[in-house]
Amino acid sequence: MGEILIRRGDNAWQEPPRWAYDDESDLQQLLARHPPLIPGVTSEATTRTEFNTDVGPADIVVVEANGDLTIVECKLAKNPQVRREILGQLIDYAGRLWQMDIHEFEKRWMAGNRPALFGDSWFGNADFRDLVAANLVRGRFRLVLAVDEINLDLKRMVEYANVITTAETSLIAVEYIRFQYDDVEVLTPRTYGQDIADAKESRLKRSKNIWTSVDYRNWLKDNEPGSEAVFDELSERLHNLAIVFEGGPGIRRPRAHSVSRRRTELRDHLHCGQHSEGWSN
C-alpha cells in the first residue's frame, strides 16, 4: 500500500496507478531542475548534469552554497544495474572526484559552455571555493541513489555502505514514485538511509569545527586590527600558486601574536603547493 490514496464520490479509497518514467533521463532532469527533491539539498544549490569523470559522466553533481557536494546516480528498476552495479558506479564516480584539483573540477563543471561555478572574481568567492576544494580533498560527499523502486537488496547495500564508510561520506537511496490520477500527476519521494546518514553527519560536526579563510580573517579583524591586508596579500599569493586554504582538525585556536609569526605558521602548514592546513576552533 502506498502513501497516496484517492476515491471518487462514496467509493472506497484506493491507490492510484503508478506512472512509469520513459527512461532514466526523465528522472535525471527532474532532479536537476528541482534540487530540493534530493535529500540534504536546498534551493540555493547549483546542479550539473553529466559531469565528466575519468570513468564516465556522473548523472548529477550538486554544489551547495556552503561547499557541500552531492553526487546522484539515477537508475530505473527495469535496468539490471539497479541491483548491484549502481552502488559500485556511484562510488567509482566519488573516487574520481576525491582529491580532484579545484581548478580541474571547475574546468569540468564548465565543459560544454556551462556557467562558471565561482564567478568572475575569485576573491569575492574565496571562502566558497576553499570549502568546495576542502571537500574534494577529504572526499566528503553525499551519495544519492535515485530510483523509481527500492528493493530489499538495495536497502541492505545502503545500510552496509553507511556502516563501513567514514563519517565524511554518507549514502542515501530515494524512491521517486509517480502516480497518475486523471490529468493530475503526483510525485512522492521515499527516502531510505537518511537517519543513518544524519547520524554520521552529526558525529562529524561534533568532532571538529573547521576554520575557513574567512573565519581566520574575521578573527584577525577582531583581535589584530589592520593585519587583514597582510592576510589578503598572502591569500592572493596562495591562489596564484593554486594552493587551497583548508581548515583542518587538531590544530590549536590562533592566539594573539605577531603577524609575521602568523604568516610563518601558515607557510609551515602548506602541503607541497597543493593545499594548506588552516586553524580549527
Phi, psi and omega in degrees: 000133180273184182266355180248124177234147178225162172204155177250124179056235182262010181290167181291152174292142178210157179281131179292157179292145177286153180242119187281150172283143178296314177201180185293335179294333176299313180292320179300311182292326178299314182287325179294325181277337181230072185305326181298347175291344179271129182305133178080002183253140181254174180290346179276353184289155176248134182246151176224118177272154178053049177287120187286127171241175181289351178242019180119171184278131171285138185304308181217133169242130183243135176240123179273164179296337178267008177092356179297144183239134177233135177244128184240133174240127183256133177215144176259154183300331181287347177277122182298342180289345187295337184278317185232312190291336184298320181291314178298323179296316181294317178294325177298316177299316180298320179297328179285331177279335180301125179067016176293135178300140185297328179289323176293321178299314180294322178300315180289326177298322185274356181303139182080027178064032175283153179299149178297145182282324187255005178079183185280325184258111182296323185291325178293342181239022187300316183295316178300313179300315181296321180295317177297314180300318181295321179292325176295317181298316183280342187072035182271095185232152166259122181256129184234125173265112182258117184226168176265350178203125178267126177256172184297320180300318181293321178298316180295321179295319179296314181297314182295318181298323179291328180289319188270348180267163181286171180293343181292335186235134177234152181234130182227141173248137180231129178261113182259096184266133177250131175245147179238126177227106187054240181260013180252132178246136183237135178249128180232100176287136176234121189258142175231132179097359182296319181295322178292317180296319180297321180295321179294317181294322179297318178296323180295317181294325179287333186282335181201146177239103189276134173273130173266176179298325179291320177302315183292320179297320178295323178297318177299318181299320182281327188253334178223069182308137179096347181272355182299325182298323178295317179295319178299318180296315180295320179299319180294320179295320177300317180297316180296335178267008181062034178258128183264131173283118182231125174289154181214156181283155171086000179258135190294159177295137181295139178247166183289114170204184191296151178296323181297319178293323179297321177295322178296318179299316180298317180297322181292340181264004177289146181247085171051039177075015181254304176202164182239144174279132181262221185236138177249154180268000000 
